Amino acid sequence: MSKRENVWVSVCNAVAAGMMLSASYSLVTEGVALDSDSLTIMALPISHTIRVGLGILLGMLFVVGTKSYVERNEDLTLGDNLTGLEAAKVIMPHMV
C-alpha cells in the first residue's frame, strides 16, 4: 500500500471511529436518562445506569472473547469460500 493510500485509510478509520464513539455516547446518554421503572432483583433496585454499565461491560467482553476465539482458530471457516484470515476479517474486521 502506498503512503498516499495509508493516509486515506487512516482518515477513514478516524472518521469511522468518531462516528462509533458518537453513536455510543448517544446510546449511553439515552439509556441513563430513561425514567425509572422500579426494577428490582432480590429486593435491590437496578437503575438504568447500572444496566447501561452492565451492557457496556458485556459488549466489551463479547469483543475480547470473539477476538480471542478468532486468534486461536486459524482454520476458521465461514460458508464455502471464506477461510483463515478472510473469515476472521468478516467476524472482527477492525481487529485483524
N, C-alpha and C positions, 0 to 999 in steps of 0.2 A: 504494500500500500504506500502510495506516495505521501510526502509531507503535507501536500495540499488536501488530500483525502483524509488524512489524520485530523487536520484542523476541523473539517466539516463533520467528521464523526464525533469529535469532542464537543462541538457546538450543539449538534443534535442530541447527544447524550445529556448535556447540561439543560437543554430546553425540556426534554422528557422528564428528567429528574425534578425540575422545578414544577412541572405540571402535576407529577405524582405527589410531591410534597404539598402543593396547594390543595389537591383533592383530599389528601389525608387530613390536612388541617380542617377543611370544611366538614368532613365526616365526624371528626372528634368534637368540634365545637357544637355541631347539631346534636350529637349523641348526649353530650354532657348537659345541654340546655333543655332536654326533654322534661316535661312535668313529671313529678314523682308519681309512681303507680303503686307505691306501698308494697313492693315485692319483698318478701321475707323468706329466708331459708333457715330453718331451725331457729326461728324466732329472732333472727338477726336481719335488720333491714339491709337491702342491697341497692345502693344508689346507682344511678346511671353512670356516674363517674367510675365506680368500681367495675361496672360491666364494660365500659369502654376500655378501661385499663386492661381488663382480662382479655378482651378481644384483640388488643394490640399485642399482648404477650403471646396469645395463641397464634396469631398471624406470624409473628417473628419465629416462633418455634416451628411452624409449618415450613417456612422458607429455609431455615437452617437444617431441618430434618430432610427436606427434599434435596437440598444441595448435597448433603452428606450421602444420601442414597444414590444420587446420580454419580458422584465421585467414586463410590465403592463398586458400582456396577458398570464397568467399561463395556460390557457386552449388551448393554441396554438396547432393546428393540421396540419400536413403535410401528405398528402396521407391518406392511410387507417391505417397505423401502427405506425406512429410517432406522439406522443402527448407530451405535457408538456415539461419537461427538455430535452428529446431526440430530439424533434423538435427544441428547442432553440439551442441545440448544433450543429445542421445541419446548421442553419442560421448564428449563431455567435459563432463558436467553441472556439475562444480564449477569449470570454467574459464570458462564463458560467463556 
